[in-house]
Amino acid sequence: MQDLHGKLDVLESNVKILLRKLDEALQNNQILKNENNKLKLEINTIEVERGSEEIEEHISKSHSGVSDEKYHKIKEDIISYIKDIEECIELVAE
């Protein structure tokens, strides 16, 4: 009977150790997920910035057939859309 209690104590101790290690692994996993999301956000932001620069270049090159007022309105709308997209990406990353 004593032997059985000893084995149960060892087993309980091992389970506690495993649970502690599992908890540490889950915490490390969450830290890595957060870091991964931050890096993805940085990548998306860089891609959006590059994309907005390319869009602005394209608009400025093809602007000759559009009135200046309409051109600036379209450009403001596009910049606004890009900002909205960046905000959405930030919200998703949180």
C-alpha positions as CSV (number, residue, x, y, z in Angstrom):
1,M,0.0,0.0,0.0
2,Q,2.9,2.4,0.9
3,D,4.4,1.5,-2.5
4,L,1.2,2.6,-4.2
5,H,1.1,5.9,-2.4
6,G,4.7,6.5,-3.3
7,K,4.0,5.8,-6.9
8,L,1.0,8.1,-6.8
9,D,3.1,10.9,-5.2
10,V,5.7,10.5,-7.9
11,L,3.0,10.5,-10.6
12,E,1.4,13.6,-9.1
13,S,4.8,15.4,-9.0
14,N,5.5,14.5,-12.6
15,V,2.0,15.8,-13.7
16,K,2.6,19.1,-11.9
17,I,6.0,19.4,-13.6
18,L,4.4,18.7,-17.0
19,L,1.6,21.2,-16.3
20,R,4.2,23.9,-15.4
21,K,6.2,23.2,-18.6
22,L,2.9,23.2,-20.6
23,D,2.0,26.6,-19.1
24,E,5.5,28.0,-19.9
25,A,5.2,26.7,-23.5
26,L,1.8,28.3,-23.9
27,Q,3.1,31.6,-22.6
28,N,6.1,31.4,-25.0
29,N,3.8,30.5,-27.8
30,Q,1.6,33.6,-27.1
31,I,4.7,35.8,-27.0
32,L,5.8,34.4,-30.4
33,K,2.3,34.9,-31.8
34,N,2.3,38.5,-30.7
35,E,5.7,39.1,-32.2
36,N,4.7,37.4,-35.4
37,N,1.6,39.6,-35.7
38,K,3.7,42.7,-35.2
39,L,6.1,41.6,-37.9
40,K,3.2,40.8,-40.3
41,L,1.8,44.3,-39.6
42,E,5.1,45.9,-40.4
43,I,5.3,43.9,-43.6
44,N,1.8,44.9,-44.6
45,T,2.5,48.6,-43.7
46,I,5.6,48.5,-45.9
47,E,3.8,46.9,-48.8
48,V,0.9,49.4,-48.5
49,E,3.4,52.3,-48.4
50,R,5.1,51.0,-51.5
51,G,1.8,50.4,-53.2
52,S,0.6,53.9,-52.4
53,E,3.8,55.3,-53.8
54,E,3.3,53.3,-57.0
55,I,-0.4,54.4,-57.2
56,E,0.6,58.1,-56.7
57,E,3.3,57.7,-59.5
58,H,0.7,56.1,-61.8
59,I,-1.9,58.8,-61.0
60,S,0.6,61.7,-61.6
61,K,1.7,60.2,-64.9
62,S,-1.9,59.6,-66.2
63,H,-3.4,62.8,-64.8
64,S,-3.2,64.7,-68.1
65,G,-6.8,63.8,-69.2
66,V,-8.5,64.7,-66.0
67,S,-9.2,68.2,-64.6
68,D,-7.0,69.3,-61.7
69,E,-9.9,69.4,-59.3
70,K,-11.1,65.9,-60.1
71,Y,-7.5,64.6,-60.0
72,H,-6.9,66.0,-56.5
73,K,-10.3,64.5,-55.4
74,I,-9.4,61.1,-56.7
75,K,-5.9,61.3,-55.1
76,E,-7.4,62.3,-51.7
77,D,-9.9,59.4,-52.0
78,I,-7.1,56.9,-52.7
79,I,-5.0,58.2,-49.8
80,S,-8.0,58.0,-47.5
81,Y,-8.7,54.4,-48.6
82,I,-5.0,53.5,-48.0
83,K,-5.2,54.9,-44.5
84,D,-8.5,53.0,-43.8
85,I,-6.8,49.8,-45.0
86,E,-3.8,50.4,-42.7
87,E,-6.2,51.0,-39.8
88,C,-8.0,47.8,-40.6
89,I,-4.7,45.9,-40.7
90,E,-3.8,47.3,-37.3
91,L,-7.1,46.2,-35.8
92,V,-6.8,42.7,-37.2
93,A,-3.3,42.4,-35.8
94,E,-4.5,43.3,-32.3
